[in-house]
Amino acid sequence: MKRMKISNILAVLCTLLLVAAGACLPQVVSRLLDRRLWRETTKREDAYVSLLLSQTPDLFRTLELFRTQHSEILLSEGYRMTEQEVKDAAAGALTEFLTPALQEDGAVYVHPKVTPVLLTGGEAPALSGVFWRCVWEDGVGEDEVLWLDDESGKMVAYEGYLRQPTFVESEYLIAYAVGTPEDAARQVAEFCRRYYPVDDVQLALEKTDVDGERYSLVLSKDSDGRTKTCSVPLGLRDGWISFNF
């Protein structure tokens, strides 16, 4: 009789234990799955960041990204450059780009607003990189915009004023003019020869119409006995310039 009572008690206890385990099991499984997913997500994110950081800088690849359809994702910070480094690099690049002959003392450089952005090619998802959008606001809706590569620190695109750069507060620069559109195009070609790691830059006029003139800059570089080239569009109209847009 006692054995039957003990057996009944044990059976009840086992049942209660099974019920309790069954009630806790979904939570345990859910936590285990959450931890596994978190580890996998972290590994994928780390691998993706490592992939971006390990990519070999390729000037032509970077320039070509701006001529393809791409998506933009705003970032909280860059991977290699700080905001101050970007501001200094952007001001320096724009000074050399627009006014290489005017490096006089007394110019006051106004730093742009900078935002790190991840660009991913729509047609080729593997084509991606981190860039900085640098904006000088003029208050009338015609802001100057320069794009800087986070990997190399080089300017890869620009759109803004040709004759009156707003990034410098100086009377002699406001009065400065580059001459004809052809003179400006030659100046940009010379900038590319100095600024980028290329062996040659050829300038060609694509078309002239009421909206201005359209040129192409063919950058070339010799590597392993082969010559790689990249064509960069250059537009000039009414004192406005667009480079690689």
Solvent accessible surface area in square Angstrom, and as a share of the most:
residue,aa,sasa,rsa
1,M,167,0.75
2,K,162,0.69
3,R,204,0.74
4,M,125,0.56
5,K,117,0.50
6,I,99,0.50
7,S,63,0.41
8,N,90,0.46
9,I,101,0.51
10,L,97,0.48
11,A,57,0.44
12,V,86,0.50
13,L,88,0.44
14,C,71,0.42
15,T,76,0.44
16,L,106,0.53
17,L,124,0.62
18,L,131,0.65
19,V,96,0.55
20,A,52,0.40
21,A,60,0.46
22,G,41,0.40
23,A,68,0.53
24,C,72,0.43
25,L,103,0.51
26,P,85,0.53
27,Q,112,0.50
28,V,74,0.43
29,V,64,0.37
30,S,53,0.34
31,R,157,0.57
32,L,104,0.52
33,L,92,0.46
34,D,85,0.44
35,R,149,0.54
36,R,138,0.50
37,L,106,0.53
38,W,173,0.61
39,R,122,0.44
40,E,59,0.26
41,T,67,0.39
42,T,46,0.27
43,K,138,0.59
44,R,173,0.63
45,E,103,0.46
46,D,81,0.42
47,A,61,0.47
48,Y,90,0.34
49,V,46,0.26
50,S,63,0.41
51,L,100,0.50
52,L,13,0.06
53,L,63,0.31
54,S,82,0.53
55,Q,49,0.22
56,T,114,0.66
57,P,81,0.51
58,D,49,0.25
59,L,34,0.17
60,F,17,0.07
61,R,58,0.21
62,T,7,0.04
63,L,0,0.00
64,E,71,0.32
65,L,0,0.00
66,F,19,0.08
67,R,85,0.31
68,T,44,0.26
69,Q,139,0.62
70,H,59,0.26
71,S,61,0.40
72,E,83,0.37
73,I,95,0.48
74,L,115,0.57
75,L,43,0.22
76,S,112,0.72
77,E,121,0.54
78,G,12,0.12
79,Y,85,0.32
80,R,121,0.44
81,M,30,0.13
82,T,80,0.46
83,E,94,0.42
84,Q,96,0.43
85,E,88,0.40
86,V,0,0.00
87,K,48,0.20
88,D,75,0.39
89,A,32,0.25
90,A,0,0.00
91,A,6,0.05
92,G,42,0.41
93,A,4,0.03
94,L,0,0.00
95,T,9,0.05
96,E,51,0.23
97,F,0,0.00
98,L,1,0.00
99,T,2,0.01
100,P,44,0.28
101,A,85,0.66
102,L,33,0.16
103,Q,102,0.46
104,E,92,0.41
105,D,141,0.73
106,G,69,0.66
107,A,22,0.17
108,V,83,0.48
109,Y,96,0.36
110,V,58,0.33
111,H,80,0.36
112,P,5,0.03
113,K,133,0.56
114,V,20,0.11
115,T,42,0.24
116,P,9,0.06
117,V,0,0.00
118,L,14,0.07
119,L,0,0.00
120,T,30,0.17
121,G,2,0.02
122,G,55,0.53
123,E,134,0.60
124,A,47,0.37
125,P,98,0.62
126,A,92,0.71
127,L,36,0.18
128,S,6,0.04
129,G,9,0.09
130,V,12,0.07
131,F,2,0.01
132,W,2,0.01
133,R,65,0.24
134,C,0,0.00
135,V,29,0.16
136,W,8,0.03
137,E,105,0.47
138,D,38,0.20
139,G,74,0.71
140,V,116,0.66
141,G,70,0.67
142,E,89,0.40
143,D,47,0.25
144,E,0,0.00
145,V,33,0.19
146,L,0,0.00
147,W,15,0.05
148,L,0,0.00
149,D,11,0.06
150,D,4,0.02
151,E,54,0.24
152,S,57,0.37
153,G,17,0.16
154,K,61,0.26
155,M,0,0.00
156,V,1,0.00
157,A,0,0.00
158,Y,0,0.00
159,E,59,0.27
160,G,0,0.00
161,Y,40,0.15
162,L,10,0.05
163,R,89,0.33
164,Q,105,0.46
165,P,6,0.04
166,T,53,0.31
167,F,0,0.00
168,V,6,0.03
169,E,110,0.50
170,S,18,0.11
171,E,153,0.68
172,Y,74,0.28
173,L,6,0.03
174,I,101,0.51
175,A,88,0.68
176,Y,55,0.21
177,A,55,0.43
178,V,18,0.10
179,G,33,0.32
180,T,76,0.44
181,P,56,0.35
182,E,79,0.35
183,D,58,0.30
184,A,0,0.00
185,A,0,0.00
186,R,139,0.51
187,Q,32,0.14
188,V,3,0.01
189,A,3,0.02
190,E,75,0.34
191,F,1,0.00
192,C,0,0.00
193,R,105,0.38
194,R,107,0.39
195,Y,27,0.10
196,Y,8,0.03
197,P,79,0.50
198,V,22,0.12
199,D,90,0.47
200,D,54,0.28
201,V,0,0.00
202,Q,104,0.46
203,L,54,0.27
204,A,48,0.37
205,L,98,0.49
206,E,103,0.46
207,K,117,0.49
208,T,85,0.50
209,D,64,0.33
210,V,150,0.86
211,D,99,0.51
212,G,20,0.19
213,E,39,0.18
214,R,80,0.29
215,Y,9,0.03
216,S,13,0.08
217,L,0,0.00
218,V,51,0.29
219,L,0,0.00
220,S,17,0.11
221,K,81,0.34
222,D,88,0.46
223,S,46,0.30
224,D,146,0.76
225,G,86,0.83
226,R,184,0.67
227,T,84,0.49
228,K,98,0.42
229,T,79,0.46
230,C,5,0.03
231,S,56,0.36
232,V,0,0.00
233,P,23,0.14
234,L,0,0.00
235,G,10,0.09
236,L,5,0.03
237,R,121,0.44
238,D,144,0.75
239,G,21,0.20
240,W,33,0.11
241,I,0,0.00
242,S,16,0.10
243,F,0,0.00
244,N,0,0.00
245,F,85,0.36
